[in-house]
Amino acid sequence: MATWIQNKRKIIGLSQGAMAESLGISRPTFVKLEKGILKPTEQQKSTLASLFNMSQNDFEKNESKKTETISDKVEMREIPKENVKKFKEVLLYILNKIGNKPNIGQTAIYKLLYFIDFDYYEKFEEQLIGATYIKNTFGPTPISFAKIVKQMQSAGELVEVKSKYFDHDQTKYIATKEANVSIFNGQELKHIDDEIERLGYFTAKQLSELSHKDTPWVVAKEKKTLNYELVFYRPEETSVREYEPL
C-alpha cells in the first residue's frame, strides 16, 4: 500500500529512520505519517517539501488527494478461508502449553487466537488459521469457536470445565490429547511459540485492553467482522513487524 510520500522517499533514497530524524519524530510515528494514518503538521509539510525538492504548493496538491479514512482506503485482500484443522491444533497447542495457568480461560483464549492470527498476517502477509473475528465488547471473538469446541468435545479432544478466577466465573478447557504440530511449518510454529511466550501471562482483562488499541478492532463496527488488512495501520503498541531497518 504505497503512498505518494513513500514513493517520493524511495526516489530520494532515504530510509524511514533518516526521514524520521529529519522531522524530529520517531520512526514508528513516521511510518504512520507515511501510511496516511497521521497527517503532517505545517512544519512537517515544509520539511518534507524541502526534502522532496518541491514547492509547498505542490506538496499541498499531493496531500489534498489523500482525504479518505483508513476504512475507506482499505479493503480485504481476500476473504480469509478458515483452516479448521489448524484452528483445532492451535487451540490444543495453547492448552498443552499454558491451559493449566489460572489466567487462561475462554476470554483469554479468544484474544490469544486473535493475536496469533492477526500478528502472523502482519509479519508475513499470509493466513495462519484465517479465522473470522467479530468486534465484541471485550475484544475480538472468533465466531466459529463454539462450533469447533463442540466438535472437539464430541471427539474427546478436550473437556470444558467451569471455575473461578478472582471471584469471576470462568470457562476453562483441558486438552485430552497432544496437538499435532506436524501440520505447522517452522515459521508458523515459531510464531505460535513467540505469541504464547509474549502474551501467555496476560490476564483476560489485559488482553482485552490490548486488543482495544488494535486498529482492526478500533475501526470495526460493533458485531462486525475485523479486517485483516488493517494490521498494516496498527499503532506502535500492537504492531509486531519491523517494516524497514533504521
C-alpha positions as CSV (number, residue, x, y, z in Angstrom):
1,M,0.0,0.0,0.0
2,A,2.5,2.6,-1.2
3,T,1.6,6.3,-0.6
4,W,3.0,9.2,-2.6
5,I,5.2,10.2,0.4
6,Q,6.6,6.7,0.5
7,N,7.3,6.8,-3.3
8,K,9.0,10.2,-3.0
9,R,11.1,9.0,-0.1
10,K,12.3,6.0,-2.1
11,I,13.1,8.1,-5.1
12,I,15.4,10.3,-3.0
13,G,16.9,7.2,-1.3
14,L,16.3,8.0,2.3
15,S,15.3,5.4,4.9
16,Q,12.3,5.8,7.2
17,G,14.7,6.3,10.1
18,A,16.5,9.1,8.3
19,M,13.2,10.8,7.4
20,A,12.0,10.5,11.0
21,E,15.2,12.1,12.2
22,S,14.8,15.0,9.8
23,L,11.3,15.6,11.0
24,G,12.3,15.2,14.7
25,I,9.9,12.3,15.3
26,S,10.2,8.6,16.0
27,R,10.4,6.0,13.1
28,P,7.0,4.4,14.2
29,T,5.4,7.9,14.1
30,F,6.9,8.5,10.6
31,V,5.6,5.1,9.4
32,K,2.0,6.2,10.5
33,L,2.5,9.5,8.7
34,E,3.8,7.8,5.6
35,K,0.9,5.4,5.5
36,G,-1.6,8.3,5.9
37,I,-2.7,7.3,9.4
38,L,-1.4,10.7,10.7
39,K,-1.4,14.0,8.9
40,P,1.8,16.1,8.8
41,T,1.9,19.3,10.7
42,E,2.6,22.6,8.8
43,Q,6.2,22.4,9.9
44,Q,6.5,18.8,8.8
45,K,4.9,19.7,5.5
46,S,7.5,22.4,5.0
47,T,10.4,20.0,5.9
48,L,9.0,17.2,3.6
49,A,8.6,19.6,0.7
50,S,12.2,20.7,1.1
51,L,13.4,17.1,1.3
52,F,11.4,16.2,-1.8
53,N,12.7,19.3,-3.6
54,M,9.2,20.5,-4.3
55,S,7.3,23.7,-3.5
56,Q,4.9,23.9,-0.6
57,N,2.0,24.4,-3.1
58,D,2.9,21.2,-5.0
59,F,3.1,19.4,-1.6
60,E,-0.4,20.6,-0.7
61,K,-1.8,19.5,-4.0
62,N,-0.5,15.9,-3.5
63,E,-1.6,15.9,0.1
64,S,-5.2,17.0,-0.8
65,K,-5.6,13.9,-3.0
66,K,-5.4,11.7,0.2
67,T,-8.6,12.5,2.0
68,E,-10.0,9.0,2.6
69,T,-10.3,7.5,6.0
70,I,-8.4,4.2,6.7
71,S,-11.7,2.2,6.4
72,D,-12.4,3.9,3.1
73,K,-8.9,3.0,1.7
74,V,-8.6,-0.5,3.0
75,E,-10.4,-3.5,1.6
76,M,-9.8,-7.1,2.4
77,R,-7.2,-8.5,0.0
78,E,-9.2,-11.7,0.1
79,I,-11.8,-13.2,2.3
80,P,-10.0,-15.3,4.8
81,K,-10.6,-19.0,4.4
82,E,-10.6,-20.6,7.8
83,N,-8.4,-23.6,8.2
84,V,-10.4,-25.6,10.8
85,K,-7.7,-28.2,11.2
86,K,-5.1,-25.6,12.1
87,F,-7.7,-23.9,14.4
88,K,-8.1,-27.1,16.4
89,E,-4.4,-27.8,16.6
90,V,-3.5,-24.2,17.6
91,L,-6.1,-24.4,20.3
92,L,-4.8,-27.8,21.5
93,Y,-1.2,-26.4,21.4
94,I,-2.2,-23.4,23.6
95,L,-3.9,-25.7,26.1
96,N,-1.0,-28.1,26.1
97,K,1.4,-25.2,26.8
98,I,-0.5,-22.9,29.2
99,G,-4.0,-24.2,29.6
100,N,-3.4,-25.1,33.2
101,K,-2.5,-21.5,34.1
102,P,-5.2,-19.8,36.1
103,N,-5.5,-16.8,33.7
104,I,-6.1,-18.9,30.6
105,G,-9.9,-19.1,30.4
106,Q,-12.2,-18.8,27.4
107,T,-11.8,-15.0,27.0
108,A,-8.0,-15.1,27.2
109,I,-8.0,-17.9,24.6
110,Y,-10.2,-15.7,22.2
111,K,-7.6,-13.0,22.3
112,L,-4.6,-15.3,22.0
113,L,-6.1,-16.8,18.9
114,Y,-6.8,-13.3,17.5
115,F,-3.2,-12.1,18.1
116,I,-1.7,-15.3,16.7
117,D,-3.8,-14.9,13.6
118,F,-3.5,-11.1,13.0
119,D,0.1,-10.8,14.1
120,Y,1.1,-13.6,11.7
121,Y,-0.7,-11.8,8.9
122,E,1.1,-8.5,9.7
123,K,4.5,-10.2,9.8
124,F,4.2,-12.5,6.8
125,E,1.1,-11.3,4.8
126,E,-0.2,-14.9,4.9
127,Q,-3.0,-16.5,6.8
128,L,-2.2,-18.9,9.6
129,I,-5.6,-20.0,10.9
130,G,-7.5,-17.4,8.9
131,A,-10.4,-17.4,11.4
132,T,-13.1,-14.8,11.2
133,Y,-13.3,-12.5,14.2
134,I,-16.0,-10.0,15.2
135,K,-15.9,-7.0,17.4
136,N,-17.4,-7.6,20.8
137,T,-17.4,-5.5,24.0
138,F,-14.4,-7.4,25.5
139,G,-12.5,-7.6,22.3
140,P,-12.2,-9.8,19.1
141,T,-14.2,-13.1,19.2
142,P,-13.6,-16.0,16.7
143,I,-17.1,-16.7,15.5
144,S,-16.6,-20.4,14.9
145,F,-15.1,-21.1,18.3
146,A,-18.2,-22.6,20.0
147,K,-18.9,-24.9,17.0
148,I,-15.3,-26.1,16.8
149,V,-15.1,-26.7,20.6
150,K,-18.3,-28.7,20.4
151,Q,-16.8,-30.8,17.7
152,M,-13.6,-31.3,19.7
153,Q,-15.6,-32.3,22.8
154,S,-17.6,-34.8,20.9
155,A,-14.3,-36.3,19.5
156,G,-12.9,-36.5,23.1
157,E,-10.1,-34.0,22.3
158,L,-10.9,-31.6,25.1
159,V,-13.2,-31.1,28.1
160,E,-14.9,-27.9,29.3
161,V,-14.8,-27.0,33.0
162,K,-16.3,-24.2,35.0
163,S,-14.1,-22.4,37.5
164,K,-13.5,-19.1,39.3
165,Y,-10.8,-16.6,38.7
166,F,-10.6,-13.7,41.2
167,D,-14.2,-14.3,42.1
168,H,-15.3,-14.2,38.4
169,D,-16.9,-17.1,36.6
170,Q,-14.5,-18.6,34.1
171,T,-14.8,-21.3,31.4
172,K,-11.6,-23.3,31.0
173,Y,-10.7,-26.1,28.6
174,I,-8.5,-29.1,29.3
175,A,-6.8,-30.8,26.3
176,T,-7.0,-34.6,26.4
177,K,-4.6,-35.1,23.6
178,E,-1.4,-33.6,22.3
179,A,-1.5,-31.1,19.4
180,N,-0.4,-32.5,16.0
181,V,2.4,-29.9,15.4
182,S,3.4,-31.6,12.1
183,I,0.7,-29.6,10.3
184,F,2.7,-26.4,11.0
185,N,5.8,-25.3,9.2
186,G,8.8,-24.0,11.2
187,Q,7.8,-20.4,10.7
188,E,4.2,-21.0,11.9
189,L,5.3,-23.0,15.0
190,K,7.9,-20.4,16.0
191,H,5.3,-17.7,15.7
192,I,2.8,-19.5,17.9
193,D,5.5,-20.2,20.5
194,D,6.6,-16.5,20.4
195,E,3.0,-15.3,20.9
196,I,2.4,-17.7,23.8
197,E,5.6,-16.5,25.4
198,R,4.8,-12.9,24.8
199,L,1.1,-12.9,25.8
200,G,0.6,-16.1,27.8
201,Y,0.9,-14.4,31.2
202,F,-1.6,-11.6,30.4
203,T,-5.0,-11.7,32.2
204,A,-8.1,-11.7,30.1
205,K,-8.6,-8.0,31.0
206,Q,-5.1,-7.1,29.9
207,L,-5.5,-9.0,26.6
208,S,-8.9,-7.3,26.0
209,E,-7.3,-3.9,26.7
210,L,-4.5,-4.6,24.3
211,S,-6.9,-5.7,21.6
212,H,-8.9,-2.5,22.1
213,K,-5.9,-0.5,21.0
214,D,-5.5,-2.5,17.8
215,T,-6.7,-0.8,14.6
216,P,-8.7,-3.8,13.2
217,W,-10.9,-3.7,16.4
218,V,-11.0,0.1,16.7
219,V,-12.2,0.6,13.1
220,A,-14.8,-2.2,13.0
221,K,-18.4,-1.6,13.9
222,E,-19.9,-3.5,16.8
223,K,-20.6,-7.1,16.0
224,K,-19.0,-6.7,12.5
225,T,-16.0,-8.6,11.1
226,L,-12.5,-7.4,11.8
227,N,-10.4,-6.7,8.6
228,Y,-7.0,-8.4,8.5
229,E,-5.7,-5.7,6.1
230,L,-5.9,-3.1,8.9
231,V,-2.9,-4.7,10.7
232,F,-0.8,-2.6,8.4
233,Y,-2.2,0.5,10.1
234,R,-1.5,-0.6,13.7
235,P,-0.3,1.7,16.4
236,E,3.1,1.2,17.9
237,E,1.6,-0.6,20.9
238,T,0.3,-3.5,18.9
239,S,2.5,-3.6,15.7
240,V,4.8,-6.6,15.6
241,R,6.5,-6.1,12.3
242,E,9.8,-4.3,11.6
243,Y,8.9,-2.6,8.3
244,E,12.3,-1.2,7.4
245,P,15.6,-1.2,9.2
246,L,16.9,2.1,10.5
